[in-house]
Amino acid sequence: MATLTLDDARTVIAAAEQKATEIGQPMNIAVVDGGGNLVAHVRMDGAWIGSIDIAINKAWTSRAFDLATRDLAENAQPNQQFYGIHASNGGKVMIFAGGIPLSRDGAVVGAVGVSGGTGEQDQAVAEAGAGAF
């Protein structure tokens, strides 16, 4: 069975941190395993403390539904199929960009979640992290 290790999480976080530094936006970066459990989190110097839980919950959401939170957001708007989903799971579901599943050997084994900038910045940093996996 494919898994996500602490070393994997560190690789993802390092790549995401590098991208965040490149764009000049400090971020919170979280990686969860296949069960949605937090493996690692980094709050870059200057990143908002309010984004800690958001990053962790973006990673959890992405793993819980095995899709990018950006894609979930598109379907969670009024009159769309998942409208109201953000109120499920005790409000833990995040419906904006920055969460991406991590796959190995065709199976989702975890996810990365990023928060601290605009949606576009969060997505770009999450994509950099996921790309290193």
Steps between C-alpha positions, in 0.01 A plus 500: 500500500636842401559746783623851564799531734638785706786527249240535223326775697829682551570484125157643420537776759850594382383543140195697611713723723735567212209612280354716777839667541525556123166680492572688822202370696549322834271199528373229727562162337350175627526139387261224607521125449248267341281509809494879500729514803751784522854382420674838490424871506719806452409860572747714312627811676237768463218269389160571652416297809139497380611292203641212705168318534401596147810334351450187710131486410572554129728198509239299691223605260706409197567155642145451627358555151808406293489815296648846493317743726491744207286247310277440800449875531364525147231243586422648844352826375126577522296288259789252458504134605710542817351825627520500880776239522720745689262467796551121516756319713478758777592783265834340417441495124690775316361608166770722358823442312813359661430133577628226269494118538829312488502170310744212479457195279153618401371537856444818701729472801465848644466866414664838531320812617629857474361824638627854544465679169245548227329192362730511198808520724380220727432282196839571342683414822293183550570397139873549556484278808291234330732507200792399719319192629 
